[in-house]
Amino acid sequence: MLRVTDLAAGYGRTTILQGLSLHVEAGEIVTIIGANGAGKTTLLRAISGLIRPTAGKVELNGERLEGLGPAEIVGRGLIMVPEARQLFPVMTVRDNVLMGCYHPAAREGAAQRMEEVLDLFPRVRERLSQMAGSLSGGEQQMVAIARGLMANPKLLMLDEPSLGLAPIIVQQMFGIVERIAAMGTTVLLVEQKAFHALKIAARAYVIENGQISIENTGPGLLADPHVKTAYLGL
């Protein structure tokens, strides 16, 4: 579904990604782990059009994406739920969720999709009339993912969905990611909590210094000696 080939990207004169390649097959959960500053968020931003790659290719179902703007990429079904949620705090939860289907490509079937999303997140259903800024961190993350699902993604990219959440909520969050995949949405997951992320991944990559250093199955990376030492604290 997604193929990234020899991607280079960065900010100004600073290059972060250097010749990075990976792929995501339809129906998979693919996890990317790496240290802070390794290039994980830069990769998602380059894929989603928020920054322009300086070299390489990004393809979704064989269609080239690099050079397209973020709105055009959203219209093709590639959606990113950003780090730190980035909700509209003085808008209601309902309006935040509905912002996900603002793009014309997502409006058809939006009412039915809203019910499916609220079934997935009953806590969000209970909070629809509240201001988004009044919610707990876990509730805000649920709203952010719900908003992403309202865009009717073919591929949903999640950037650090467990960031700042209590351990019990973290467990729930990874369960939600598994349910999203089981419902037919392909997931590319960037996550610092490597153990939880690798447990649910069909395949996974380690990114170091802007390049992919290791590719394996989720269980394969959990057993990898370098990953155990560098990312699992074992």
Order of alpha helices (4+ residues) and beta strands (2+ residues): beta-beta-beta-alpha-beta-beta-alpha-beta-alpha-alpha-alpha-alpha-beta-alpha-beta-alpha-beta-beta-alpha-alpha
